[in-house]
């Protein structure tokens, strides 16, 4: 009888182990840490320690140091292409250890963002919408024996909490207390129509090629009724100081103009952009990106 009982118990354990549901949760990491040292690996190690079945991916770790705005943009650029339920851990945190809140934002699309509330959520909150925000309760959601560490919350708080959420160890409600549905935001020029012009912002560069990407999407640009091969007037300024003024041909792709010529086009995100065919426009005209970089576009009037 005893032998039969032991065999039965053993078989039950084997079946339970084989049928154990893997979390399959997805965590996507973004930081300004770079990959020169072990910081990113440490974060992934913490996540793996929570659940080795998690799927861990990188968005980027090459955000320029302390550049919260670029972190905000990269999240907006990337998140819509990931499935609902994906947990993004974004750590661009020049105020680490200070009074800024550590939060998890759930969007209306069902994505989660684990990050300091320091402006990183500016664009995601607008584009994907806020379902709810919770402040991370570090008494529960903090790596064991890490209370004495004040400068690596990416490892001790964000990676740990994000992994627990993605693995189903905790529910969203167990992250911590719910906060009002608003985030810290970075002011910038939204794309708007003003008379015969469109005002917008240069949120980011296509850094590999030096192309100028704007936040003017194709739906807004259509109000100018610009046909391919027509010209647009472009004015770029930084904090109101002119940097570039010119008439630019609007085309489908780079090879539609001669090599070395400035062109306007719709980028892969269907936003109005500028480039030099086989050149670097950002370097050539000393143009950069950020909340302080603005653009005005209007249809070129016939002479």
C-alpha positions, 0 to 999 in steps of 0.5 A: 500500500505504501509503495503504491501511494509513493508511486502515485504521488511521484506520478502526480508530481511528474504530471504537474511539472510537465503541465506547469504553465509557463508564464511566457511573459514579455519584458522589453528593456530600455536604458541610457546605460550603454553596453560597456559594463554589466548593468543591463545584464544585471537587470536581465539576471534579476528578471530571469531569477523571478521567472526563467521562462520570461522572454526578455528583449532590448528596445535600446540601451543607447539613449543619450545619458540623461535624455528623458525626452529621447527615452519617451520618444523611443517608447512611443515609436516601438510600443505599438508593434508589441502585443498587449500585455508586454511589459516595458522597463524603461530606465532613464533616471537622472533623479535616481534615489530622489523624490520622483515616483516609481510607477507602472502605467497601464495603457488603454491598449493593455501595455505596461510601462515600469519607469520613473515618472519623470517625463518618460511617459509624456508621449505614451500617455498621449498616444496609447492613453492612460488606463491606470497608474500605480506607484510601486510599493517598494516594501513588496516590489523590491529585490531582496536585501537591496534597501541599502542601494540608492543608485540602481533602481533599474535593477532593484526596483524596475526590473524586479517589478516588471518581471514579477508583473510579466510573470504573473507573480503579482497582478497590476493591482498588487504593484502599489497604490493607484495614482490619479491618471496623469503623468509628469510631461515635457512641454513640446509643440504638438503638430497643429494646423495654423492658417496655411502652415503646419507647426510641429516638433522634431522629436528625434533624428534617424541617427544612422543617416542624419534624417530629420523626423517630425511629429507631423503625420500624414493625415495632418500633412494632407491638409496642405494638398502637396502632390509628389514632386511639389515643393514645400517651404520649411523653417526649422528653429531651436527655441525660436532661433532660426536654423534652417530655411528652404524650399524642399521637394516632396517625394516618395523616396531618397532616389527621387532626387539627385545625390546630395540634394535635400528632400522631404518625404514620409518616413516609415512611421508615416511622419513628415521628414527631411533628408539629403540623398546619400548625405547627412542633413542633421550634420550638414545644417547643425540640426538636432532633436528634442522638445526645443526643436520646432518646424513650420511647413507650408506649401510653396506658393507658385511665383 
